[in-house]
Amino acid sequence: MKKEQLISSLVSVASLTVGAVGSRLAVEHVPIKNTSLKRWGLVVGGIAGAATLNRKTTGKKIAQDIAISTAVTQAGYLLKDWLGDKLKDSKVMAQALGNPYDDYVGLDSTNFLSSYTHPNYDFIADDISYEEVGEFAG
C-alpha cells in the first residue's frame, strides 16, 4: 500500500463522516417542521451535488464524498421511516435499517434511580442481602 493511497482513503473516510454527521445536524436544525421534506431535500441536494462534481482535484473529491454521504445517510433514514413497521419482525432487515423500533428521540428517564427505595440501590444485586451490603459498606 502506498502512502498516497492511505492518505486518499483517510480523506474519503473523513469526508464521508462529515457528510453523514452534517446531514443529521441539518435535519435537526433546519427550521422546517416536516422531517421527511428535510430528508428529501438533502437526498436530492446530495445527488445533485455528487452528479455535478468530479474527482479531478482533492477539493472536488471531498465535496463529492460529502454530497454522496449526505444523500445515502438521509435515504437510509427515509427507508427506515417508510419500512420500519413492515419489517419489525425481520431481525436482519430491522438491524439493516438501524433497528427502527428503538426509541432514538430521547432517553426515558422515568426509571432513573427507580431503585432508590430499594436497600441495595441496585436491581442487578437483588440476590445480595441488605446485611451483606451493610457489612461491605461498614
C-alpha positions in Angstrom: 0.0 0.0 0.0 1.3 3.4 -1.0 1.3 6.4 1.3 -0.8 8.3 -1.3 -3.5 5.6 -1.3 -3.6 5.6 2.5 -4.0 9.4 2.6 -6.6 9.3 -0.1 -8.6 6.7 1.9 -8.3 8.7 5.1 -9.5 11.8 3.3 -12.5 9.9 1.9 -13.4 8.4 5.3 -13.2 11.9 6.9 -15.3 13.4 4.1 -18.0 10.7 4.3 -18.2 11.1 8.1 -18.6 14.9 7.7 -21.4 14.4 5.2 -23.3 11.9 7.4 -22.9 14.0 10.6 -23.6 17.2 8.8 -26.8 15.8 7.3 -28.1 14.7 10.7 -27.3 18.1 12.1 -29.1 19.7 9.2 -32.2 17.7 9.8 -32.2 18.7 13.4 -31.6 22.4 12.9 -33.2 23.4 9.6 -36.4 25.3 10.7 -38.9 23.2 8.7 -41.4 21.2 10.6 -41.7 18.3 8.1 -38.8 16.0 8.7 -39.5 13.9 5.6 -39.3 17.1 3.5 -35.9 18.0 5.0 -34.6 14.5 4.4 -35.9 14.5 0.8 -34.2 17.9 0.2 -30.9 16.6 1.5 -31.2 13.4 -0.7 -31.9 15.4 -3.8 -29.3 18.0 -3.0 -26.7 15.3 -2.3 -27.4 13.5 -5.5 -27.3 16.8 -7.5 -24.0 17.8 -5.8 -22.4 14.4 -6.4 -23.5 14.4 -10.1 -22.1 17.9 -10.8 -18.7 17.3 -9.2 -15.8 15.3 -10.5 -12.9 13.8 -8.7 -10.1 15.6 -10.5 -9.0 17.7 -7.5 -8.9 16.8 -3.8 -11.3 19.6 -3.0 -13.9 18.3 -5.5 -13.3 14.7 -4.3 -14.0 15.8 -0.7 -17.1 17.8 -1.8 -18.4 14.8 -3.8 -17.9 12.4 -0.9 -19.7 14.8 1.4 -22.6 15.0 -1.1 -22.8 11.2 -1.5 -22.7 10.6 2.2 -25.4 13.2 2.8 -27.7 11.5 0.2 -27.0 8.0 1.4 -27.5 8.8 5.1 -30.8 10.6 4.6 -32.0 7.9 2.1 -31.4 5.4 4.9 -33.5 7.4 7.3 -36.3 7.7 4.8 -36.3 3.9 4.2 -36.3 3.4 8.0 -39.3 5.7 8.3 -41.2 4.0 5.4 -40.4 0.4 6.1 -40.0 0.3 9.8 -43.5 -1.0 10.6 -43.4 -3.6 7.8 -40.1 -5.0 8.8 -40.4 -5.1 12.6 -40.4 -8.9 12.7 -37.4 -9.3 10.4 -34.4 -9.2 12.6 -31.9 -8.8 9.7 -33.8 -6.0 8.0 -34.6 -4.2 11.2 -30.8 -4.2 12.0 -30.0 -3.1 8.5 -32.3 -0.1 8.9 -30.9 0.7 12.3 -33.5 -1.1 14.5 -36.4 1.2 13.6 -38.3 0.3 16.7 -35.8 1.6 19.2 -36.7 5.0 20.5 -33.9 7.3 19.5 -35.8 10.5 20.2 -34.6 10.8 23.7 -33.8 8.8 26.8 -36.7 7.8 29.0 -35.6 9.0 32.5 -38.7 7.9 34.3 -37.0 4.8 35.7 -33.8 6.6 36.6 -32.9 5.8 40.2 -36.1 3.8 40.4 -34.4 1.6 42.9 -33.8 4.5 45.2 -36.0 3.0 47.9 -34.5 -0.5 47.5 -32.0 -1.3 50.2 -29.4 -2.4 47.7 -29.9 0.5 45.3 -29.2 -1.9 42.5 -31.6 -4.4 40.9 -28.6 -6.3 39.5 -27.6 -7.2 43.1 -31.1 -8.3 44.2 -29.6 -11.6 45.4 -27.4 -9.9 47.9 -29.0 -9.3 51.3 -29.1 -5.9 52.9 -27.0 -7.2 55.7 -24.2 -8.2 53.3 -24.3 -4.7 51.7 -24.1 -3.1 55.1 -21.1 -5.3 56.1 -19.3 -4.4 52.9 -20.0 -0.7 53.3 -19.4 -0.6 57.0 
